[in-house]
Amino acid sequence: MFSIRSASQPGTSHGPLTGTSHRPSRRTAAIATVVGGALACTALAVVSPAPAAASWPGGNVGITGHGYGHGRGMGQYGAFGYATNYSWTYTQILAHYYGGTTLATRSLGTLSVDLTALDGQNQVVVTSGSPFTAGGVAIPAGSAALLRYVSAGSYQLFTSTGCGKPWSAAKPVTTGAIRSSVTPGSLATMLSICSGTSTRTYRGSLSLVYGGGMTRVVNLVGMEDYLRGVVPRESPASWGDASGGKGMAALQSQAVAARSYAAAQNRYSWAKTCDSQTCQVYGGVGLDGVVTEDSRTNTAVASTAGKVITNSSGTIMSAEFSSSTGGWTAGGTFPAVQDLGDTASPNHNWSTSIPASTISQAFGVGTLQSVTTTGNHLGADGGRVLSAQVKGSTRTVTVTGNEFRTALGLKSDWFVVAKPLTAPTLYLTNSLASPTTDVVSGFGIKGDQPFACDFNGDGSDTVGVFRSSTATFYYRDSFAAGTPVHQVRLGNPGDRPVCGNWDGIGTDTIGVYRSSNSTFYLFNTNTPTSTSPVTRVVLGGTGALPVSGDWNGNKADTPGVYVPSTATFYLVNSLAAGAPQLRYTFGAAGSVPVAGDWDGNGADSYGVYQGARFAMANTLGGPVSSYTRFGVVGDRPFAGDWNHDGKDTVGIGRDY
């Protein structure tokens, strides 16, 4: 799916884009394997000296990982993946995740649920469209009752004509029970709790009780009705429609797991379970008069009615589950198993970047020096972390992987702390004939794809990076220190960045190239929204890398691709469908493309970067016009007019 979201970093504003006419610029981005994480930018200045050897190099610590949650038992995204990609039934899914168990049928009756948002409030306000009783007193339909706890066996009852209306004088009662006087059939006939300006409706009955040092409100509800309020909050109901209905098996798996988990709970003396993530998320039947249950999850519950997971002794198991296992479950009560279905999860792989100072403070080790982990060796990167040693200038602390995860807010305990690397840096030159480093810019993080364009239409190019893991552009309008960083979410993870003056009005704008369908998605704004017009151009094939330029000198940029395996450029002079392709062989196999106006004649041509040397042609199809040695092997090339002289030169990104 092609998604768009634009945003500005905190403290950063987007000024209006100018329409000043200038020489069009066009760029190609360096191609890199993406790790991702939060943006780390340094001032555009001379590279600072390296920190002392004993401290962590650089300000941030890169962490990559797999999965979301504790990983024990069933992976919810894995269940969805197995259902839709492998056509598994819910019985197959449950057997995979809960090894050594049996699927049984039980009559489970009612369940008591602590409504945690009301803990400690000492009272509860209830209304209903049908008659009900509160504290044993009959309350007319449409009225409201307030029960207040006084002491064991002693309550005060207040009544009114509705929530938010004046209350009657207090009446002593001896019970905190609230029950409907009819058999509820619709939302309006059930009990609703008034809280502020909202009402939340529940099946079953309610009771104000005292337990654990404070008052509690407990919902006594039939197990199957309870599950109708749980399953759509634990798994998206829309999964039931996926792959022609195959996704229903994932919802059925969730229903059985949730039923088993709830039945096995004995959390408190006053209630068997609770309604929060601590137990299972439960939201009753409706909110503010709108039903919050879903027909698809209701079907999943009904079609598995009474089904629970039991051990060899017939005991119902606490069938834990989490969002994403990352590819292997964590083991424990149930055997660890490989989870091929988890590739459906957006958190199957993830990455983040955390300030070294944050880690130091979290574990009280002084200046951070190193982080060493030991894993369980199940899956990639050493598997889930069993222990992590955090070494600093004042002391060394060893914690479990889960403790490390919790302290830093990581998505799971399956993670790898990247070895310290030199901060990614851009080096730019203003000369092709005698290149020297004229601008040094620390920008972005490891794995970003650097590129350059004239984002504000002032005639000079500036740098940006594209974070493919999150499909996010970060760019600046100036090389001046402190220039705001603009952030734009565009495209899909795995796309490649392009930019150019697509409409010929003088400002370069962004786009992405999607290799999976050989399609460019181009926009005429640097702040696109989901409604912004998009131009699609199909060009290229397997292994193609995107470029863009004003190939015919008409002051508007168009795209092209370079196929490294054959050292061939394929270019078009129009954004219209079916535009004739221009084909040119240039460079050697394995080269990386660049494009620019090398001689300042108003038309772009191409070039390539191989090893540490650029080769450029001033005309399409012409011979090499210049060679420029700049950078080292492994650098990422791009091009731009850094000094506003009308000619493009080159730059490289290092340690991306």
C-alpha positions as CSV (number, residue, x, y, z in Angstrom):
1,M,0.0,0.0,0.0
2,F,1.3,3.5,-0.9
3,S,1.0,5.7,2.2
4,I,1.9,9.4,2.7
5,R,2.3,11.3,5.9
6,S,4.2,14.6,6.3
7,A,5.4,16.1,9.5
8,S,7.9,18.5,11.0
9,Q,10.3,17.6,13.7
10,P,9.6,19.2,17.1
11,G,10.8,22.7,17.1
12,T,11.0,22.8,13.3
13,S,8.7,24.7,11.0
14,H,8.1,24.5,7.3
15,G,8.3,27.8,5.6
16,P,6.4,28.4,2.3
17,L,8.2,26.9,-0.7
18,T,9.3,29.6,-3.2
19,G,8.6,29.5,-6.9
20,T,11.8,31.3,-7.9
21,S,13.0,30.2,-11.3
22,H,16.5,28.7,-11.4
23,R,18.6,26.1,-13.2
24,P,16.8,22.8,-12.5
25,S,18.7,20.3,-10.4
26,R,18.4,16.6,-10.3
27,R,19.9,14.0,-8.1
28,T,20.4,10.3,-7.4
29,A,20.6,8.8,-4.0
30,A,23.4,6.5,-2.8
31,I,22.1,3.0,-2.3
32,A,22.6,1.4,1.2
33,T,21.3,-1.3,3.4
34,V,18.9,0.4,5.8
35,V,19.1,-0.1,9.6
36,G,16.9,2.9,10.6
37,G,16.1,4.6,13.9
38,A,15.8,8.1,15.1
39,L,17.5,11.0,13.3
40,A,20.8,12.1,14.6
41,C,22.2,15.4,13.1
42,T,25.3,17.3,13.9
43,A,26.1,20.8,13.0
44,L,27.3,21.4,9.4
45,A,30.9,22.1,10.3
46,V,34.4,20.6,10.3
47,V,34.3,17.1,11.8
48,S,35.0,17.2,15.5
49,P,37.8,15.1,17.1
50,A,36.8,11.6,18.1
51,P,35.8,11.1,21.7
52,A,38.1,9.5,24.2
53,A,38.7,5.8,23.5
54,A,37.1,4.7,26.8
55,S,33.7,6.3,26.1
56,W,31.1,5.2,23.6
57,P,32.0,6.7,20.2
58,G,29.2,9.1,19.0
59,G,26.2,10.3,20.9
60,N,23.8,7.5,20.0
61,V,23.7,3.7,20.4
62,G,22.0,1.9,17.5
63,I,19.9,-1.1,18.5
64,T,18.1,-3.5,16.1
65,G,15.7,-6.1,17.1
66,H,12.8,-8.5,16.3
67,G,9.2,-8.7,17.5
68,Y,7.0,-6.8,19.9
69,G,6.1,-8.0,23.3
70,H,7.3,-10.8,25.6
71,G,7.0,-13.5,22.8
72,R,5.6,-16.2,25.0
73,G,2.9,-18.5,23.6
74,M,1.1,-17.3,20.5
75,G,2.3,-14.5,18.3
76,Q,-0.8,-12.6,17.1
77,Y,0.8,-11.4,13.8
78,G,2.2,-14.9,13.4
79,A,-1.3,-16.4,13.7
80,F,-2.4,-13.9,11.1
81,G,0.5,-14.8,8.8
82,Y,-0.1,-18.5,9.2
83,A,-3.8,-18.1,8.5
84,T,-3.5,-15.9,5.4
85,N,-0.2,-17.0,3.9
86,Y,-0.2,-20.7,4.8
87,S,-4.0,-21.3,5.0
88,W,-3.7,-22.8,8.5
89,T,-6.9,-23.4,10.5
90,Y,-7.2,-22.1,14.1
91,T,-6.5,-25.6,15.4
92,Q,-3.3,-25.8,13.5
93,I,-2.2,-22.4,14.7
94,L,-2.9,-23.2,18.4
95,A,-1.2,-26.6,18.1
96,H,1.9,-24.9,16.8
97,Y,2.2,-22.2,19.5
98,Y,1.0,-24.2,22.5
99,G,2.9,-27.4,22.1
100,G,2.0,-30.3,24.3
101,T,-1.5,-29.1,24.9
102,T,-5.0,-30.3,24.0
103,L,-8.0,-28.4,22.7
104,A,-11.0,-29.1,25.0
105,T,-14.5,-27.8,25.4
106,R,-15.7,-26.5,28.8
107,S,-18.8,-24.7,30.1
108,L,-17.2,-21.7,31.9
109,G,-20.2,-19.7,33.2
110,T,-19.5,-16.1,34.4
111,L,-16.3,-14.1,34.9
112,S,-15.6,-11.3,37.3
113,V,-13.6,-8.4,35.8
114,D,-12.1,-5.5,37.7
115,L,-12.7,-2.3,35.7
116,T,-9.4,-0.7,36.6
117,A,-10.1,2.9,35.5
118,L,-12.6,3.1,38.4
119,D,-10.2,1.7,41.1
120,G,-10.1,3.9,44.2
121,Q,-12.9,6.3,43.2
122,N,-15.1,5.2,46.1
123,Q,-18.3,5.4,44.0
124,V,-19.8,4.5,40.7
125,V,-22.6,6.1,38.6
126,V,-24.8,3.9,36.4
127,T,-27.7,4.4,34.1
128,S,-29.8,2.3,31.7
129,G,-32.6,2.6,29.2
130,S,-34.4,-0.2,31.1
131,P,-35.3,-0.5,34.8
132,F,-32.5,-1.7,37.1
133,T,-31.6,-2.1,40.7
134,A,-28.8,-0.4,42.6
135,G,-28.1,-1.4,46.2
136,G,-31.3,-3.5,46.0
137,V,-33.4,-0.4,45.2
138,A,-35.5,-0.2,42.0
139,I,-34.4,2.5,39.6
140,P,-36.7,3.6,36.7
141,A,-35.6,3.3,33.1
142,G,-33.6,6.3,31.9
143,S,-32.6,7.3,35.5
144,A,-29.2,7.2,37.0
145,A,-27.9,5.8,40.3
146,L,-24.8,6.8,42.3
147,L,-23.5,4.2,44.8
148,R,-20.9,5.4,47.3
149,Y,-18.9,3.1,49.6
150,V,-19.0,3.9,53.3
151,S,-17.7,0.8,55.0
152,A,-18.2,-3.0,54.8
153,G,-21.9,-3.6,54.2
154,S,-22.7,0.1,54.2
155,Y,-23.3,2.2,51.1
156,Q,-25.1,5.4,50.2
157,L,-27.4,5.5,47.2
158,F,-28.3,8.7,45.3
159,T,-30.6,8.9,42.3
160,S,-31.3,11.4,39.5
161,T,-33.2,11.6,36.3
162,G,-30.0,10.9,34.3
163,C,-26.2,11.2,34.3
164,G,-25.1,14.7,35.1
165,K,-28.5,15.7,36.7
166,P,-29.0,16.8,40.3
167,W,-28.9,14.0,42.8
168,S,-31.4,13.1,45.5
169,A,-30.6,12.9,49.2
170,A,-28.6,10.0,50.3
171,K,-30.3,6.7,51.1
172,P,-28.4,4.0,53.1
173,V,-28.2,0.6,51.5
174,T,-26.3,-2.5,52.4
175,T,-25.0,-3.8,49.0
176,G,-23.0,-2.4,46.1
177,A,-24.7,-4.6,43.5
178,I,-26.2,-3.2,40.3
179,R,-28.4,-5.4,38.1
180,S,-30.7,-4.9,35.2
181,S,-34.3,-5.8,35.9
182,V,-34.9,-7.1,32.4
183,T,-33.2,-9.4,30.0
184,P,-31.0,-7.0,28.0
185,G,-31.4,-7.2,24.3
186,S,-30.0,-4.0,22.9
187,L,-27.3,-1.5,24.0
188,A,-30.0,0.8,25.4
189,T,-31.3,-1.9,27.8
190,M,-27.9,-2.7,29.3
191,L,-26.0,-1.1,32.2
192,S,-23.8,1.9,31.4
193,I,-21.3,3.5,33.7
194,C,-21.2,7.3,33.5
195,S,-17.7,8.8,33.8
196,G,-17.3,12.5,33.0
197,T,-19.1,13.1,29.7
198,S,-18.8,9.5,28.5
199,T,-20.7,6.3,29.1
200,R,-19.4,2.8,28.7
201,T,-21.9,0.0,28.5
202,Y,-21.4,-3.5,29.8
203,R,-23.2,-6.8,29.5
204,G,-24.0,-8.6,32.8
205,S,-24.1,-6.9,36.2
206,L,-21.9,-4.5,38.1
207,S,-20.8,-4.2,41.8
208,L,-19.0,-1.7,43.9
209,V,-16.7,-3.6,46.3
210,Y,-13.7,-3.1,48.5
211,G,-10.5,-5.0,48.0
212,G,-6.8,-4.5,48.1
213,G,-7.0,-1.3,50.2
214,M,-9.4,0.6,47.9
215,T,-12.8,0.4,46.2
216,R,-13.3,-1.5,42.9
217,V,-16.0,-1.8,40.4
218,V,-16.5,-5.3,39.1
219,N,-18.3,-6.5,36.0
220,L,-19.8,-10.0,36.4
221,V,-20.3,-11.2,32.8
222,G,-20.7,-14.5,31.0
223,M,-17.4,-15.7,29.5
224,E,-18.6,-15.7,25.9
225,D,-20.0,-12.2,26.3
226,Y,-16.7,-11.1,27.9
227,L,-14.8,-12.4,24.9
228,R,-16.9,-10.3,22.6
229,G,-15.5,-7.3,24.3
230,V,-11.9,-8.6,24.3
231,V,-11.1,-10.1,21.0
232,P,-11.6,-7.0,18.8
233,R,-9.3,-5.1,21.2
234,E,-6.5,-7.7,21.1
235,S,-6.6,-8.5,17.4
236,P,-8.0,-6.3,14.5
237,A,-11.4,-7.4,13.5
238,S,-10.6,-6.6,9.9
239,W,-8.3,-9.6,9.9
240,G,-11.4,-11.7,9.5
241,D,-11.8,-10.4,5.9
242,A,-8.2,-10.9,4.8
243,S,-7.3,-13.3,2.0
244,G,-10.9,-14.1,1.2
245,G,-11.8,-14.8,4.8
246,K,-8.8,-16.9,5.7
247,G,-7.9,-14.4,8.3
248,M,-10.8,-15.6,10.4
249,A,-8.6,-18.4,11.7
250,A,-6.4,-15.8,13.4
251,L,-9.4,-14.3,15.2
252,Q,-10.6,-17.8,16.2
253,S,-7.1,-18.5,17.6
254,Q,-7.3,-15.3,19.5
255,A,-10.7,-16.2,20.9
256,V,-9.5,-19.6,22.2
257,A,-6.3,-18.1,23.6
258,A,-8.2,-15.3,25.3
259,R,-10.8,-17.7,26.7
260,S,-8.1,-20.0,28.1
261,Y,-6.1,-17.1,29.5
262,A,-9.1,-15.6,31.3
263,A,-10.3,-19.0,32.6
264,A,-6.9,-19.7,34.1
265,Q,-6.7,-16.3,35.9
266,N,-7.2,-15.9,39.7
267,R,-5.8,-12.4,40.0
268,Y,-7.5,-11.0,43.0
269,S,-9.8,-11.8,45.9
270,W,-12.4,-9.4,44.5
271,A,-12.2,-10.3,40.8
272,K,-10.8,-13.1,38.7
273,T,-9.2,-10.8,36.1
274,C,-9.0,-7.2,35.0
275,D,-9.8,-5.1,31.9
276,S,-6.4,-3.6,31.2
277,Q,-3.3,-4.8,29.4
278,T,-2.1,-6.2,32.7
279,C,-4.7,-9.0,32.1
280,Q,-6.5,-8.7,28.8
281,V,-7.9,-5.5,27.2
282,Y,-11.7,-5.5,27.7
283,G,-14.0,-2.6,26.8
284,G,-17.5,-3.9,27.4
285,V,-20.1,-3.7,24.6
286,G,-20.4,0.0,23.8
287,L,-19.1,3.5,24.2
288,D,-21.3,6.6,24.2
289,G,-24.2,4.7,22.7
290,V,-22.2,3.1,20.0
291,V,-21.6,-0.7,19.9
292,T,-17.8,-1.4,20.1
293,E,-18.1,-5.2,19.5
294,D,-17.6,-6.4,15.9
295,S,-19.6,-9.0,14.0
296,R,-16.4,-10.6,12.7
297,T,-14.9,-11.1,16.2
298,N,-18.3,-12.1,17.5
299,T,-18.3,-14.9,14.9
300,A,-14.8,-16.0,15.9
301,V,-16.0,-16.2,19.5
302,A,-19.2,-18.1,18.7
303,S,-17.6,-20.5,16.3
304,T,-15.1,-21.6,19.0
305,A,-17.6,-21.5,21.9
306,G,-16.2,-23.1,25.0
307,K,-12.9,-24.1,23.4
308,V,-9.9,-23.9,25.7
309,I,-6.3,-25.1,25.8
310,T,-5.6,-27.7,28.5
311,N,-2.5,-29.7,29.6
312,S,-2.3,-33.4,29.9
313,S,-4.1,-33.3,33.3
314,G,-7.0,-31.4,31.9
315,T,-6.1,-28.1,33.6
316,I,-6.9,-25.0,31.5
317,M,-3.6,-23.3,30.6
318,S,-2.8,-19.6,30.9
319,A,-2.4,-19.2,27.1
320,E,-0.2,-16.1,26.9
321,F,0.1,-14.3,23.6
322,S,1.9,-11.2,22.4
323,S,1.8,-9.0,19.3
324,S,4.9,-10.3,17.4
325,T,7.5,-12.9,18.2
326,G,10.0,-11.7,15.7
327,G,10.3,-15.2,14.2
328,W,10.8,-17.4,17.3
329,T,8.7,-17.7,20.4
330,A,10.4,-17.1,23.7
331,G,9.7,-20.6,25.2
332,G,8.8,-21.1,28.9
333,T,5.5,-22.8,29.7
334,F,5.2,-23.7,26.0
335,P,8.2,-24.9,23.9
336,A,9.9,-22.3,21.8
337,V,9.1,-22.7,18.1
338,Q,10.0,-21.0,14.9
339,D,7.3,-18.5,13.8
340,L,7.4,-18.2,10.0
341,G,4.0,-16.5,10.1
342,D,5.5,-13.5,11.9
343,T,6.8,-12.0,8.7
344,A,3.3,-10.4,8.4
345,S,4.2,-8.2,11.4
346,P,5.4,-4.6,11.0
347,N,7.6,-5.2,14.0
348,H,9.2,-8.5,12.6
349,N,12.4,-6.4,12.4
350,W,12.8,-3.0,14.0
351,S,15.5,-0.5,14.9
352,T,16.0,2.4,17.1
353,S,18.8,4.8,18.2
354,I,19.1,5.8,21.9
355,P,21.4,8.5,23.3
356,A,24.4,6.9,25.1
357,S,23.7,9.3,28.0
358,T,20.2,7.8,28.4
359,I,21.6,4.3,28.7
360,S,24.3,5.5,31.2
361,Q,21.6,7.2,33.4
362,A,19.2,4.2,33.2
363,F,21.8,1.9,34.7
364,G,23.9,4.4,36.7
365,V,27.2,3.5,35.1
366,G,28.8,6.9,34.5
367,T,30.0,7.5,31.0
368,L,28.9,4.6,28.8
369,Q,31.8,2.4,27.4
370,S,30.2,-0.8,26.1
371,V,27.2,-3.0,26.1
372,T,27.7,-6.8,25.8
373,T,24.8,-9.3,25.4
374,T,24.3,-13.1,25.7
375,G,21.4,-14.6,23.7
376,N,19.5,-17.9,23.7
377,H,20.7,-18.6,20.1
378,L,17.2,-19.2,18.7
379,G,16.9,-17.2,15.5
380,A,18.9,-14.4,14.0
381,D,21.4,-12.2,15.9
382,G,21.9,-14.6,18.8
383,G,18.3,-14.8,19.7
384,R,16.6,-13.3,22.7
385,V,18.9,-11.6,25.1
386,L,19.4,-13.6,28.4
387,S,21.8,-11.1,29.9
388,A,23.2,-7.7,29.1
389,Q,26.3,-6.2,30.6
390,V,26.4,-2.4,30.7
391,K,29.9,-1.1,31.3
392,G,30.6,2.5,32.2
393,S,33.3,4.7,33.7
394,T,32.1,4.2,37.3
395,R,30.8,0.6,37.4
396,T,29.5,-2.4,35.4
397,V,25.9,-3.6,35.7
398,T,24.5,-7.0,34.5
399,V,20.8,-7.2,33.9
400,T,18.4,-9.6,32.1
401,G,17.4,-9.0,28.6
402,N,13.9,-8.1,29.7
403,E,15.2,-5.7,32.3
404,F,17.3,-4.0,29.7
405,R,14.3,-3.9,27.4
406,T,12.0,-2.4,30.1
407,A,14.5,0.2,31.2
408,L,15.0,1.6,27.7
409,G,11.5,1.0,26.3
410,L,12.5,-1.5,23.6
411,K,9.9,-3.5,21.7
412,S,11.2,-6.8,22.8
413,D,14.1,-8.6,24.5
414,W,15.3,-9.9,21.1
415,F,17.8,-7.2,20.2
416,V,21.3,-6.5,19.2
417,V,23.4,-3.5,20.3
418,A,25.3,-2.3,17.2
419,K,29.1,-2.0,17.6
420,P,30.1,1.6,17.8
421,L,30.6,3.1,14.4
422,T,31.9,6.4,13.1
423,A,29.0,8.9,12.7
424,P,27.7,9.0,9.1
425,T,29.2,12.1,7.3
426,L,28.7,13.8,4.0
427,Y,31.8,15.3,2.2
428,L,31.2,17.7,-0.7
429,T,33.5,19.3,-3.3
430,N,33.0,22.4,-5.5
431,S,35.4,21.2,-8.2
432,L,35.5,18.2,-10.6
433,A,39.0,19.1,-11.9
434,S,40.8,19.5,-8.5
435,P,38.5,18.2,-5.9
436,T,39.0,19.2,-2.3
437,T,36.6,18.8,0.6
438,D,34.7,22.1,0.7
439,V,31.8,21.2,3.0
440,V,31.6,18.5,5.7
441,S,28.2,17.6,7.1
442,G,27.2,15.1,9.8
443,F,23.7,14.1,8.9
444,G,21.5,11.1,9.5
445,I,22.3,7.7,10.9
446,K,23.8,4.4,9.8
447,G,21.7,2.9,7.0
448,D,20.3,6.2,5.7
449,Q,20.5,6.9,1.9
450,P,22.0,10.4,1.3
451,F,20.9,12.5,-1.6
452,A,20.7,16.2,-2.6
453,C,18.4,18.7,-4.2
454,D,17.3,22.3,-4.3
455,F,14.5,22.0,-1.8
456,N,13.7,25.7,-1.5
457,G,14.3,26.9,-5.0
458,D,17.2,29.3,-4.2
459,G,19.5,27.8,-6.9
460,S,21.8,25.8,-4.6
461,D,21.5,22.2,-3.6
462,T,21.5,21.0,0.0
463,V,21.6,17.5,1.5
464,G,19.1,15.1,2.9
465,V,18.8,11.5,3.8
466,F,16.1,8.9,3.2
467,R,15.4,6.3,6.0
468,S,14.0,3.4,4.0
469,S,13.0,1.4,7.1
470,T,10.5,4.0,8.0
471,A,10.0,5.6,4.5
472,T,11.0,9.0,5.9
473,F,12.8,11.9,4.2
474,Y,15.0,14.2,6.3
475,Y,16.4,17.3,4.6
476,R,17.8,20.8,5.2
477,D,17.4,24.0,3.2
478,S,20.9,25.4,4.1
479,F,24.4,24.4,5.1
480,A,24.3,26.9,8.0
481,A,24.6,25.4,11.4
482,G,21.2,25.1,13.2
483,T,19.2,25.0,10.0
484,P,15.9,23.3,10.7
485,V,15.5,19.7,9.6
486,H,12.4,18.9,7.6
487,Q,10.8,15.5,8.0
488,V,8.4,13.9,5.5
489,R,6.9,10.4,5.6
490,L,6.5,9.2,2.0
491,G,6.1,5.9,0.3
492,N,6.7,2.4,1.8
493,P,9.7,0.9,3.6
494,G,12.2,-0.4,1.0
495,D,11.5,2.4,-1.5
496,R,14.4,4.5,-2.8
497,P,14.5,8.3,-2.8
498,V,14.4,10.6,-5.9
499,C,13.9,14.3,-6.3
500,G,13.8,16.8,-9.1
501,N,12.0,19.8,-10.7
502,W,9.2,17.7,-12.0
503,D,6.9,20.6,-13.0
504,G,9.6,23.0,-14.2
505,I,8.7,25.8,-11.9
506,G,12.1,25.9,-10.1
507,T,11.8,24.0,-6.9
508,D,13.0,20.4,-6.5
509,T,10.5,18.1,-4.9
510,I,10.6,14.5,-3.7
511,G,9.4,11.1,-4.8
512,V,10.2,7.5,-4.4
513,Y,11.1,4.6,-6.7
514,R,9.6,1.2,-5.9
515,S,11.7,-1.6,-7.2
516,S,9.0,-4.2,-6.7
517,N,6.8,-2.7,-9.4
518,S,9.5,-0.6,-11.2
519,T,7.4,2.5,-10.5
520,F,8.3,6.1,-9.7
521,Y,5.9,8.0,-7.5
522,L,6.6,11.8,-8.0
523,F,5.1,14.8,-6.2
524,N,5.2,18.5,-7.0
525,T,5.4,19.4,-3.3
526,N,7.8,18.7,-0.5
527,T,5.0,18.4,2.0
528,P,2.7,15.8,0.3
529,T,-0.5,14.6,1.9
530,S,-2.7,11.6,1.1
531,T,-4.6,13.8,-1.3
532,S,-1.7,15.3,-3.2
533,P,-1.6,14.5,-6.9
534,V,1.0,11.8,-7.7
535,T,2.6,11.1,-11.0
536,R,3.4,7.5,-11.7
537,V,6.1,6.5,-14.2
538,V,6.9,2.8,-14.8
539,L,10.5,2.3,-15.8
540,G,13.2,-0.2,-15.1
541,G,13.3,-3.8,-13.9
542,T,15.1,-6.1,-11.5
543,G,18.1,-4.4,-9.8
544,A,17.5,-1.0,-11.4
545,L,18.6,2.1,-9.5
546,P,16.8,5.4,-9.9
547,V,18.2,8.7,-11.3
548,S,16.6,11.9,-12.4
549,G,17.6,14.9,-14.5
550,D,16.8,17.4,-17.2
551,W,18.0,15.3,-20.0
552,N,16.8,17.6,-22.9
553,G,17.4,21.0,-21.3
554,N,13.7,22.0,-21.1
555,K,14.0,23.0,-17.4
556,A,11.9,20.1,-16.2
557,D,13.3,16.9,-14.7
558,T,12.3,13.4,-15.6
559,P,13.3,10.0,-14.2
560,G,15.6,7.3,-15.4
561,V,17.2,4.1,-14.1
562,Y,20.6,2.5,-14.2
563,V,21.0,-1.3,-14.3
564,P,24.4,-2.0,-12.7
565,S,24.7,-5.6,-14.0
566,T,24.7,-4.3,-17.6
567,A,26.0,-0.8,-16.9
568,T,23.0,0.7,-18.8
569,F,21.0,3.9,-18.3
570,Y,17.3,4.0,-19.4
571,L,15.9,7.5,-19.5
572,V,12.7,9.3,-20.5
573,N,12.1,12.9,-21.5
574,S,8.5,13.0,-20.4
575,L,6.3,12.0,-17.5
576,A,3.6,10.9,-19.8
577,A,2.7,7.2,-20.0
578,G,4.4,5.5,-22.9
579,A,7.2,8.1,-23.4
580,P,10.0,6.8,-25.6
581,Q,13.0,5.4,-23.6
582,L,16.6,6.5,-24.2
583,R,19.2,3.8,-23.7
584,Y,22.9,4.3,-23.0
585,T,25.7,2.1,-21.9
586,F,28.1,3.8,-19.6
587,G,30.6,2.7,-16.9
588,A,31.3,-0.8,-15.8
589,A,29.3,-3.5,-14.2
590,G,28.6,-2.8,-10.6
591,S,28.9,1.0,-10.9
592,V,26.5,3.3,-9.0
593,P,24.8,6.1,-11.0
594,V,24.9,9.9,-10.5
595,A,23.4,12.7,-12.7
596,G,24.2,16.4,-13.1
597,D,24.9,19.4,-15.3
598,W,28.6,18.9,-15.3
599,D,29.4,21.7,-17.8
600,G,26.7,24.2,-16.8
601,N,24.9,24.2,-20.2
602,G,21.4,23.8,-18.7
603,A,21.0,20.1,-19.6
604,D,21.9,17.1,-17.4
605,S,23.9,14.1,-18.3
606,Y,25.0,11.1,-16.4
607,G,27.9,9.7,-14.6
608,V,28.9,6.7,-12.5
609,Y,30.9,6.0,-9.3
610,Q,33.0,3.0,-9.0
611,G,35.7,2.4,-6.4
612,A,36.6,5.9,-5.3
613,R,36.3,7.5,-8.8
614,F,33.6,9.4,-10.6
615,A,33.3,9.2,-14.4
616,M,31.1,11.8,-16.1
617,A,29.8,12.5,-19.6
618,N,28.8,16.0,-20.7
619,T,26.4,14.7,-23.3
620,L,24.1,11.7,-23.3
621,G,25.7,9.0,-25.3
622,G,29.0,10.8,-25.4
623,P,32.4,9.8,-24.2
624,V,33.7,10.3,-20.7
625,S,34.4,14.0,-20.3
626,S,36.1,13.9,-16.9
627,Y,37.3,11.6,-14.2
628,T,37.2,12.7,-10.6
629,R,38.8,10.8,-7.7
630,F,37.0,11.6,-4.5
631,G,36.3,9.5,-1.4
632,V,37.2,6.0,-0.7
633,V,35.9,2.6,-1.6
634,G,32.5,2.0,0.0
635,D,31.4,5.6,0.0
636,R,27.9,6.6,-1.3
637,P,27.8,9.0,-4.2
638,F,25.5,11.9,-5.1
639,A,25.7,15.2,-7.0
640,G,24.6,18.8,-6.7
641,D,25.5,22.5,-7.1
642,W,26.8,23.4,-3.7
643,N,28.1,26.9,-4.4
644,H,25.4,28.3,-6.8
645,D,27.8,28.6,-9.8
646,G,25.4,26.8,-12.2
647,K,27.5,23.6,-12.4
648,D,27.0,20.4,-10.6
649,T,29.8,18.7,-8.7
650,V,29.9,15.6,-6.5
651,G,29.7,14.5,-2.9
652,I,30.0,11.3,-1.0
653,G,28.4,9.9,2.1
654,R,30.7,7.8,4.4
655,D,29.7,5.3,7.1
656,Y,26.1,5.1,6.0
